[in-house]
Amino acid sequence: MEENFQLKESNCDIDSIKDSIIQKKRVPVDLQVNLLNALQVIYASNQLLNSINDSISTKYDSNNKEHEDKLLQLWSKLIPNKPLQSRITKQWVEIGFQGNDPATDFRGMGIQGLNDLLFFAEHYPAHARSILEHANDPLQWYPFAIVGINITKFNYQLVESKKLQLYLFEYGTDERAFQEFYCYLFYKFDQFWMFTVMEFESNKAIFDANTR
């Protein structure tokens, strides 16, 4: 449908698209306002997707002061009472990066991966630190930052596949709404992970008792 392609353009005329659809589909007058609202949400979600794509395409640059500042802020928000010994350090593993330099871990999701992690740590510090504690528990361990980057990818795919349209319609189609849903996904992942670990341990204990 031609209108679908037009809605992906940053300079599209939504009113003209609405009029075209009304004419083609003979949309009743009482539904035309709803049609316009739906078209506006579709357009805005397309622009959001374009913006996220730009951030994903922006590689983390260790020579970019803004990028470096964000990375250091992430550490200070998550572990405020423990300063970094240096920029390149094994300490980064404590918040779930894979090695001494987190820059290499952002390759898949670009600067968006860092932006989302920092948003979570800044806007929901208590939840973020609590989840980090779960992630660093010897029994429940998982790499906090790497999981966060993968949640960025999953959240992006939800927007790309239009599966978040109802959410965006209700809560907005800006990056803030995208990142709020990211935080929700991270929280739900942590709950799911803890449940599956506890279930495994419970079943393992029963198995061990029955096989001795």
TIFI-597581 format. One record per residue (C-alpha): residue number from 0; residue in one letter; x, y, z. Coordinates in pm, whole numbers, always signed. Example, Ala and Ser with C-alpha at 12.3 -4.5 7.8 and 13.67 -1.06 7.14 Angstrom:
<atoms>
+-----+---------+--------+--------+--------+
! num ! residuo !      u !      v !      w !
+-----+---------+--------+--------+--------+
!   0 !       A !  +1230 !   -450 !   +780 !
!   1 !       S !  +1367 !   -106 !   +714 !
+-----+---------+--------+--------+--------+
</atoms>
This chain:
<atoms>
+-----+---------+--------+--------+--------+
! num ! residuo !      u !      v !      w !
+-----+---------+--------+--------+--------+
!   0 !       M !     +0 !     +0 !     +0 !
!   1 !       E !   +146 !   +333 !   -109 !
!   2 !       E !    +45 !   +509 !   +212 !
!   3 !       N !   +261 !   +272 !   +419 !
!   4 !       F !   +572 !   +384 !   +235 !
!   5 !       Q !   +474 !   +750 !   +264 !
!   6 !       L !   +438 !   +721 !   +641 !
!   7 !       K !   +803 !   +619 !   +663 !
!   8 !       E !   +917 !   +949 !   +512 !
!   9 !       S !  +1014 !  +1220 !   +759 !
!  10 !       N !   +838 !  +1491 !   +557 !
!  11 !       C !   +516 !  +1306 !   +475 !
!  12 !       D !   +180 !  +1487 !   +472 !
!  13 !       I !    -40 !  +1290 !   +711 !
!  14 !       D !   -355 !  +1481 !   +621 !
!  15 !       S !   -309 !  +1398 !   +254 !
!  16 !       I !   -254 !  +1031 !   +338 !
!  17 !       K !   -568 !  +1036 !   +553 !
!  18 !       D !   -771 !  +1189 !   +271 !
!  19 !       S !   -637 !   +933 !    +25 !
!  20 !       I !   -736 !   +642 !   +249 !
!  21 !       I !  -1079 !   +793 !   +317 !
!  22 !       Q !  -1139 !   +820 !    -55 !
!  23 !       K !  -1013 !   +471 !   -137 !
!  24 !       K !  -1178 !   +292 !   +155 !
!  25 !       R !  -1481 !   +518 !   +195 !
!  26 !       V !  -1415 !   +559 !   +566 !
!  27 !       P !  -1726 !   +679 !   +756 !
!  28 !       V !  -1711 !  +1031 !   +898 !
!  29 !       D !  -1735 !   +910 !  +1258 !
!  30 !       L !  -1419 !   +699 !  +1213 !
!  31 !       Q !  -1204 !   +959 !  +1041 !
!  32 !       V !  -1066 !  +1108 !  +1362 !
!  33 !       N !   -962 !   +759 !  +1475 !
!  34 !       L !   -797 !   +706 !  +1138 !
!  35 !       L !   -599 !  +1027 !  +1174 !
!  36 !       N !   -488 !   +934 !  +1527 !
!  37 !       A !   -376 !   +590 !  +1408 !
!  38 !       L !   -182 !   +739 !  +1117 !
!  39 !       Q !     -8 !   +984 !  +1352 !
!  40 !       V !    +99 !   +700 !  +1581 !
!  41 !       I !   +226 !   +493 !  +1286 !
!  42 !       Y !   +420 !   +791 !  +1153 !
!  43 !       A !   +566 !   +873 !  +1495 !
!  44 !       S !   +665 !   +510 !  +1558 !
!  45 !       N !   +839 !   +504 !  +1219 !
!  46 !       Q !  +1033 !   +816 !  +1316 !
!  47 !       L !  +1119 !   +657 !  +1650 !
!  48 !       L !  +1247 !   +352 !  +1466 !
!  49 !       N !  +1461 !   +574 !  +1242 !
!  50 !       S !  +1604 !   +749 !  +1548 !
!  51 !       I !  +1687 !   +419 !  +1719 !
!  52 !       N !  +1844 !   +293 !  +1398 !
!  53 !       D !  +2068 !   +599 !  +1393 !
!  54 !       S !  +2180 !   +532 !  +1751 !
!  55 !       I !  +2240 !   +164 !  +1680 !
!  56 !       S !  +2449 !   +261 !  +1377 !
!  57 !       T !  +2656 !   +499 !  +1592 !
!  58 !       K !  +2948 !   +292 !  +1713 !
!  59 !       Y !  +3085 !   +346 !  +2060 !
!  60 !       D !  +3393 !   +565 !  +2022 !
!  61 !       S !  +3651 !   +570 !  +2299 !
!  62 !       N !  +3777 !   +901 !  +2160 !
!  63 !       N !  +3432 !  +1059 !  +2194 !
!  64 !       K !  +3412 !  +1242 !  +2527 !
!  65 !       E !  +3032 !  +1216 !  +2539 !
!  66 !       H !  +3047 !   +839 !  +2495 !
!  67 !       E !  +3318 !   +803 !  +2757 !
!  68 !       D !  +3132 !  +1025 !  +3004 !
!  69 !       K !  +2818 !   +814 !  +2966 !
!  70 !       L !  +3014 !   +496 !  +3030 !
!  71 !       L !  +3173 !   +637 !  +3345 !
!  72 !       Q !  +2833 !   +763 !  +3462 !
!  73 !       L !  +2694 !   +412 !  +3421 !
!  74 !       W !  +2954 !   +278 !  +3661 !
!  75 !       S !  +2900 !   +556 !  +3917 !
!  76 !       K !  +2521 !   +509 !  +3907 !
!  77 !       L !  +2541 !   +132 !  +3954 !
!  78 !       I !  +2828 !   +118 !  +4205 !
!  79 !       P !  +2843 !   +470 !  +4353 !
!  80 !       N !  +3068 !   +387 !  +4648 !
!  81 !       K !  +3340 !   +209 !  +4453 !
!  82 !       P !  +3551 !   +421 !  +4218 !
!  83 !       L !  +3706 !   +275 !  +3906 !
!  84 !       Q !  +4078 !   +211 !  +3932 !
!  85 !       S !  +4124 !   +309 !  +3568 !
!  86 !       R !  +3931 !   +331 !  +3241 !
!  87 !       I !  +4066 !     -7 !  +3125 !
!  88 !       T !  +4014 !   -246 !  +3415 !
!  89 !       K !  +3877 !   -585 !  +3511 !
!  90 !       Q !  +3630 !   -403 !  +3735 !
!  91 !       W !  +3394 !   -366 !  +3438 !
!  92 !       V !  +3315 !   -736 !  +3473 !
!  93 !       E !  +3144 !   -649 !  +3803 !
!  94 !       I !  +2860 !   -480 !  +3614 !
!  95 !       G !  +2840 !   -749 !  +3349 !
!  96 !       F !  +3078 !   -653 !  +3071 !
!  97 !       Q !  +3294 !   -924 !  +2917 !
!  98 !       G !  +3641 !   -782 !  +2966 !
!  99 !       N !  +3861 !   -488 !  +3055 !
! 100 !       D !  +3710 !   -249 !  +2800 !
! 101 !       P !  +3330 !   -228 !  +2760 !
! 102 !       A !  +3370 !    -46 !  +2427 !
! 103 !       T !  +3392 !   -380 !  +2245 !
! 104 !       D !  +3063 !   -503 !  +2394 !
! 105 !       F !  +2855 !   -229 !  +2231 !
! 106 !       R !  +2932 !   -337 !  +1875 !
! 107 !       G !  +2594 !   -500 !  +1813 !
! 108 !       M !  +2369 !   -220 !  +1941 !
! 109 !       G !  +2599 !    +80 !  +1915 !
! 110 !       I !  +2552 !   +374 !  +2149 !
! 111 !       Q !  +2185 !   +281 !  +2197 !
! 112 !       G !  +2292 !    -10 !  +2415 !
! 113 !       L !  +2476 !   +227 !  +2648 !
! 114 !       N !  +2199 !   +488 !  +2640 !
! 115 !       D !  +1943 !   +233 !  +2757 !
! 116 !       L !  +2162 !    +95 !  +3036 !
! 117 !       L !  +2231 !   +447 !  +3158 !
! 118 !       F !  +1862 !   +541 !  +3141 !
! 119 !       F !  +1776 !   +246 !  +3364 !
! 120 !       A !  +2053 !   +328 !  +3612 !
! 121 !       E !  +1962 !   +699 !  +3622 !
! 122 !       H !  +1583 !   +679 !  +3641 !
! 123 !       Y !  +1545 !   +361 !  +3845 !
! 124 !       P !  +1869 !   +340 !  +4045 !
! 125 !       A !  +1728 !   +127 !  +4327 !
! 126 !       H !  +1584 !   -128 !  +4086 !
! 127 !       A !  +1897 !   -129 !  +3871 !
! 128 !       R !  +2126 !   -189 !  +4169 !
! 129 !       S !  +1896 !   -457 !  +4307 !
! 130 !       I !  +1898 !   -638 !  +3973 !
! 131 !       L !  +2276 !   -601 !  +3955 !
! 132 !       E !  +2298 !   -770 !  +4296 !
! 133 !       H !  +2088 !  -1058 !  +4164 !
! 134 !       A !  +2308 !  -1080 !  +3855 !
! 135 !       N !  +2624 !  -1098 !  +4068 !
! 136 !       D !  +2487 !  -1362 !  +4304 !
! 137 !       P !  +2696 !  -1680 !  +4268 !
! 138 !       L !  +2383 !  -1892 !  +4230 !
! 139 !       Q !  +2181 !  -1663 !  +4004 !
! 140 !       W !  +2468 !  -1507 !  +3807 !
! 141 !       Y !  +2422 !  -1352 !  +3465 !
! 142 !       P !  +2614 !  -1069 !  +3290 !
! 143 !       F !  +2408 !   -760 !  +3373 !
! 144 !       A !  +2540 !   -526 !  +3102 !
! 145 !       I !  +2544 !   -789 !  +2827 !
! 146 !       V !  +2187 !   -886 !  +2910 !
! 147 !       G !  +2094 !   -517 !  +2900 !
! 148 !       I !  +2241 !   -479 !  +2552 !
! 149 !       N !  +2047 !   -784 !  +2435 !
! 150 !       I !  +1728 !   -638 !  +2582 !
! 151 !       T !  +1791 !   -326 !  +2373 !
! 152 !       K !  +1800 !   -550 !  +2067 !
! 153 !       F !  +1481 !   -730 !  +2167 !
! 154 !       N !  +1300 !   -403 !  +2241 !
! 155 !       Y !  +1409 !   -263 !  +1905 !
! 156 !       Q !  +1277 !   -573 !  +1730 !
! 157 !       L !   +940 !   -525 !  +1901 !
! 158 !       V !   +918 !   -172 !  +1763 !
! 159 !       E !  +1039 !   -282 !  +1420 !
! 160 !       S !   +778 !   -559 !  +1400 !
! 161 !       K !   +502 !   -319 !  +1516 !
! 162 !       K !   +431 !   -535 !  +1821 !
! 163 !       L !   +457 !   -229 !  +2047 !
! 164 !       Q !   +205 !    -20 !  +1856 !
! 165 !       L !    -65 !    -36 !  +2124 !
! 166 !       Y !   +188 !    +52 !  +2395 !
! 167 !       L !   +322 !   +343 !  +2191 !
! 168 !       F !    -32 !   +460 !  +2117 !
! 169 !       E !   -105 !   +480 !  +2490 !
! 170 !       Y !   +227 !   +597 !  +2634 !
! 171 !       G !   +387 !   +796 !  +2353 !
! 172 !       T !   +613 !   +741 !  +2057 !
! 173 !       D !   +932 !   +907 !  +2175 !
! 174 !       E !  +1256 !   +756 !  +2299 !
! 175 !       R !  +1145 !   +799 !  +2660 !
! 176 !       A !   +856 !   +557 !  +2603 !
! 177 !       F !  +1095 !   +314 !  +2432 !
! 178 !       Q !  +1337 !   +327 !  +2724 !
! 179 !       E !  +1062 !   +296 !  +2984 !
! 180 !       F !   +958 !    -28 !  +2817 !
! 181 !       Y !  +1324 !   -134 !  +2815 !
! 182 !       C !  +1330 !    -96 !  +3194 !
! 183 !       Y !  +1013 !   -302 !  +3221 !
! 184 !       L !  +1168 !   -577 !  +3007 !
! 185 !       F !  +1484 !   -580 !  +3218 !
! 186 !       Y !  +1279 !   -609 !  +3537 !
! 187 !       K !  +1070 !   -893 !  +3393 !
! 188 !       F !  +1380 !  -1075 !  +3267 !
! 189 !       D !  +1535 !  -1062 !  +3613 !
! 190 !       Q !  +1218 !  -1199 !  +3772 !
! 191 !       F !  +1201 !  -1478 !  +3515 !
! 192 !       W !  +1569 !  -1563 !  +3559 !
! 193 !       M !  +1546 !  -1585 !  +3937 !
! 194 !       F !  +1234 !  -1802 !  +3915 !
! 195 !       T !  +1393 !  -2046 !  +3671 !
! 196 !       V !  +1710 !  -2071 !  +3881 !
! 197 !       M !  +1512 !  -2138 !  +4198 !
! 198 !       E !  +1295 !  -2391 !  +4016 !
! 199 !       F !  +1607 !  -2564 !  +3885 !
! 200 !       E !  +1763 !  -2579 !  +4232 !
! 201 !       S !  +1441 !  -2718 !  +4380 !
! 202 !       N !  +1410 !  -2984 !  +4113 !
! 203 !       K !  +1780 !  -3064 !  +4140 !
! 204 !       A !  +1746 !  -3117 !  +4517 !
! 205 !       I !  +1457 !  -3357 !  +4460 !
! 206 !       F !  +1656 !  -3538 !  +4191 !
! 207 !       D !  +1961 !  -3567 !  +4416 !
! 208 !       A !  +1751 !  -3698 !  +4706 !
! 209 !       N !  +1585 !  -3959 !  +4487 !
! 210 !       T !  +1907 !  -4085 !  +4333 !
! 211 !       R !  +2110 !  -4131 !  +4649 !
+-----+---------+--------+--------+--------+
</atoms>
